[in-house]
Amino acid sequence: MIAVLLFLCLISPMVGLTSRALAAGDQPPPSTTEKMIRDTKEAVESTKQYTLQQKESFQKTVQAELAEMQAKITELQTKTSAASVEARHEMQKALKDLEHKKEEARKQLDEVSRSTSSAWSALKDNVTAAVADLKQSYKETVSKLP
């Protein structure tokens, strides 16, 4: 989307020049057209690179968050084994829910990994929401600990 807008902004002066030149019976100088095409290609490539960098940065951040949550879940599992039978049952249920939410977030992150640079931003919101839900569920689980 950004690339298309950038392309239109860059090419609109050239289109106006072409119309005036054709009206006068002349052709625009090839160097101007070639420069516009080259500049447009460079802008598109820069946009792609920036988007790819943003995607990779986001993936690393979420992977780190998921690793941190896994460590916290493992810690809770250890605490669960020391709890009473009734508390252990409730904790195991909560841990199962946390594991499910963590796997859902990981699946969403995998979709981002496989997505194109233009489609990943739509998936970003889904991953962010899944990680936020996981963190909120963890906080609620910890608050219920005896």
FIMAR-990089 format. One record per residue (C-alpha): residue number from 1; z, y negated, x negated; residue in one letter. Coordinates in steps of 0.2 Angstrom, whole numbers. Layout:
BEGIN
+-----+-------+-------+-------+------+
! pos !    zz !    yy !    xx ! code !
+-----+-------+-------+-------+------+
! NUM !     Z !     Y !     X !    A !
...
+-----+-------+-------+-------+------+
//
This chain:
BEGIN
+-----+-------+-------+-------+------+
! pos !    zz !    yy !    xx ! code !
+-----+-------+-------+-------+------+
!   1 !     0 !     0 !     0 !    M !
!   2 !     5 !   -12 !   -14 !    I !
!   3 !   -10 !    -7 !   -24 !    A !
!   4 !   -22 !   -11 !    -9 !    V !
!   5 !   -14 !   -28 !    -6 !    L !
!   6 !   -15 !   -32 !   -25 !    L !
!   7 !   -34 !   -26 !   -25 !    F !
!   8 !   -38 !   -37 !   -10 !    L !
!   9 !   -29 !   -52 !   -18 !    C !
!  10 !   -38 !   -50 !   -34 !    L !
!  11 !   -55 !   -46 !   -26 !    I !
!  12 !   -55 !   -60 !   -13 !    S !
!  13 !   -60 !   -74 !   -25 !    P !
!  14 !   -74 !   -63 !   -32 !    M !
!  15 !   -81 !   -60 !   -14 !    V !
!  16 !   -81 !   -79 !   -11 !    G !
!  17 !   -90 !   -82 !   -28 !    L !
!  18 !  -102 !   -68 !   -23 !    T !
!  19 !  -106 !   -76 !    -7 !    S !
!  20 !  -109 !   -93 !   -15 !    R !
!  21 !  -119 !   -86 !   -29 !    A !
!  22 !  -130 !   -76 !   -17 !    L !
!  23 !  -132 !   -91 !    -6 !    A !
!  24 !  -138 !  -101 !   -21 !    A !
!  25 !  -150 !   -86 !   -26 !    G !
!  26 !  -140 !   -82 !   -42 !    D !
!  27 !  -130 !   -66 !   -47 !    Q !
!  28 !  -112 !   -68 !   -52 !    P !
!  29 !  -110 !   -66 !   -71 !    P !
!  30 !  -107 !   -48 !   -75 !    P !
!  31 !   -92 !   -52 !   -87 !    S !
!  32 !   -83 !   -60 !   -72 !    T !
!  33 !   -85 !   -45 !   -61 !    T !
!  34 !   -81 !   -33 !   -75 !    E !
!  35 !   -66 !   -43 !   -79 !    K !
!  36 !   -60 !   -42 !   -61 !    M !
!  37 !   -63 !   -23 !   -60 !    I !
!  38 !   -53 !   -21 !   -76 !    R !
!  39 !   -39 !   -32 !   -71 !    D !
!  40 !   -38 !   -23 !   -54 !    T !
!  41 !   -38 !    -6 !   -62 !    K !
!  42 !   -24 !   -12 !   -74 !    E !
!  43 !   -14 !   -19 !   -60 !    A !
!  44 !   -16 !    -2 !   -50 !    V !
!  45 !   -11 !     8 !   -65 !    E !
!  46 !     4 !    -3 !   -68 !    S !
!  47 !    10 !    -1 !   -50 !    T !
!  48 !     8 !    18 !   -51 !    K !
!  49 !    18 !    18 !   -68 !    Q !
!  50 !    32 !     7 !   -60 !    Y !
!  51 !    33 !    18 !   -45 !    T !
!  52 !    34 !    34 !   -55 !    L !
!  53 !    48 !    26 !   -66 !    Q !
!  54 !    57 !    22 !   -50 !    Q !
!  55 !    55 !    39 !   -43 !    K !
!  56 !    61 !    48 !   -59 !    E !
!  57 !    76 !    36 !   -60 !    S !
!  58 !    80 !    40 !   -42 !    F !
!  59 !    79 !    59 !   -45 !    Q !
!  60 !    90 !    58 !   -60 !    K !
!  61 !   103 !    48 !   -51 !    T !
!  62 !   103 !    60 !   -36 !    V !
!  63 !   104 !    75 !   -48 !    Q !
!  64 !   119 !    68 !   -56 !    A !
!  65 !   127 !    65 !   -39 !    E !
!  66 !   124 !    82 !   -34 !    L !
!  67 !   131 !    90 !   -50 !    A !
!  68 !   147 !    79 !   -47 !    E !
!  69 !   148 !    85 !   -29 !    M !
!  70 !   146 !   103 !   -35 !    Q !
!  71 !   161 !   101 !   -47 !    A !
!  72 !   171 !    93 !   -34 !    K !
!  73 !   167 !   108 !   -22 !    I !
!  74 !   172 !   120 !   -35 !    T !
!  75 !   188 !   111 !   -38 !    E !
!  76 !   191 !   113 !   -19 !    L !
!  77 !   187 !   131 !   -19 !    Q !
!  78 !   201 !   134 !   -33 !    T !
!  79 !   213 !   124 !   -22 !    K !
!  80 !   209 !   134 !    -7 !    T !
!  81 !   214 !   151 !   -15 !    S !
!  82 !   232 !   144 !   -17 !    A !
!  83 !   233 !   138 !     1 !    A !
!  84 !   241 !   147 !    16 !    S !
!  85 !   231 !   159 !    26 !    V !
!  86 !   228 !   147 !    40 !    E !
!  87 !   224 !   133 !    29 !    A !
!  88 !   213 !   144 !    18 !    R !
!  89 !   203 !   148 !    34 !    H !
!  90 !   200 !   130 !    38 !    E !
!  91 !   196 !   126 !    20 !    M !
!  92 !   183 !   140 !    18 !    Q !
!  93 !   175 !   133 !    34 !    K !
!  94 !   174 !   116 !    27 !    A !
!  95 !   168 !   122 !    10 !    L !
!  96 !   154 !   131 !    19 !    K !
!  97 !   149 !   115 !    28 !    D !
!  98 !   149 !   106 !    11 !    L !
!  99 !   139 !   119 !     2 !    E !
! 100 !   126 !   118 !    17 !    H !
! 101 !   125 !    99 !    16 !    K !
! 102 !   123 !   100 !    -3 !    K !
! 103 !   109 !   112 !    -1 !    E !
! 104 !   101 !   101 !    12 !    E !
! 105 !   102 !    86 !     0 !    A !
! 106 !    94 !    97 !   -14 !    R !
! 107 !    80 !   103 !    -3 !    K !
! 108 !    76 !    84 !     1 !    Q !
! 109 !    77 !    80 !   -17 !    L !
! 110 !    65 !    94 !   -21 !    D !
! 111 !    53 !    86 !    -8 !    E !
! 112 !    54 !    70 !   -17 !    V !
! 113 !    49 !    79 !   -33 !    S !
! 114 !    34 !    87 !   -25 !    R !
! 115 !    29 !    71 !   -17 !    S !
! 116 !    15 !    59 !   -22 !    T !
! 117 !    20 !    42 !   -29 !    S !
! 118 !    15 !    33 !   -13 !    S !
! 119 !    24 !    45 !    -1 !    A !
! 120 !    41 !    47 !   -11 !    W !
! 121 !    48 !    31 !    -5 !    S !
! 122 !    48 !    37 !    13 !    A !
! 123 !    58 !    53 !     8 !    L !
! 124 !    70 !    42 !    -3 !    K !
! 125 !    79 !    37 !    13 !    D !
! 126 !    81 !    55 !    19 !    N !
! 127 !    89 !    60 !     2 !    V !
! 128 !   100 !    45 !     1 !    T !
! 129 !   107 !    49 !    19 !    A !
! 130 !   109 !    67 !    15 !    A !
! 131 !   119 !    63 !    -1 !    V !
! 132 !   130 !    50 !     9 !    A !
! 133 !   133 !    63 !    22 !    D !
! 134 !   139 !    76 !     9 !    L !
! 135 !   150 !    63 !     1 !    K !
! 136 !   158 !    58 !    18 !    Q !
! 137 !   161 !    76 !    23 !    S !
! 138 !   169 !    79 !     6 !    Y !
! 139 !   181 !    64 !     9 !    K !
! 140 !   185 !    70 !    26 !    E !
! 141 !   189 !    88 !    19 !    T !
! 142 !   200 !    81 !     5 !    V !
! 143 !   209 !    70 !    18 !    S !
! 144 !   214 !    86 !    28 !    K !
! 145 !   221 !    95 !    13 !    L !
! 146 !   240 !    99 !    15 !    P !
+-----+-------+-------+-------+------+
//
